[in-house]
Amino acid sequence: MLEYAKVILPKVSFSRELFRKELNKCISWVETNQVQELRAWCYNKFQKMYPDVLAEAFANIAA
């Protein structure tokens, strides 16, 4: 599911709300041990575009 997230999220990044919705789905789908990898990848790719969305989505995930 991590690879799926890496394909889907760039495709929906044109829309803040769609990106937020898909990011939350991806976080719930990936295995627990892959959440930090997803977080790192998302911050690398989308931090400049949606820092608030990322912070909100990963807020409840232990670092």
Secondary structure as the mmCIF struct_conf table of DSSP 4:
data_model
#
loop_
_struct_conf.conf_type_id
_struct_conf.id
_struct_conf.beg_label_comp_id
_struct_conf.beg_label_asym_id
_struct_conf.beg_label_seq_id
_struct_conf.end_label_comp_id
_struct_conf.end_label_asym_id
_struct_conf.end_label_seq_id
HELX_RH_AL_P HELX_RH_AL_P1 LEU A 2 VAL A 12
TURN_TY1_P TURN_TY1_P1 SER A 13 PHE A 14
HELX_RH_AL_P HELX_RH_AL_P2 ARG A 16 TRP A 29
BEND BEND1 VAL A 30 VAL A 30
HELX_RH_3T_P HELX_RH_3T_P1 THR A 32 GLN A 34
HELX_RH_AL_P HELX_RH_AL_P3 VAL A 35 PHE A 46
TURN_TY1_P TURN_TY1_P2 GLN A 47 MET A 49
HELX_RH_AL_P HELX_RH_AL_P4 PRO A 51 ALA A 57
TURN_TY1_P TURN_TY1_P3 PHE A 58 ASN A 60
BEND BEND2 ILE A 61 ILE A 61
#
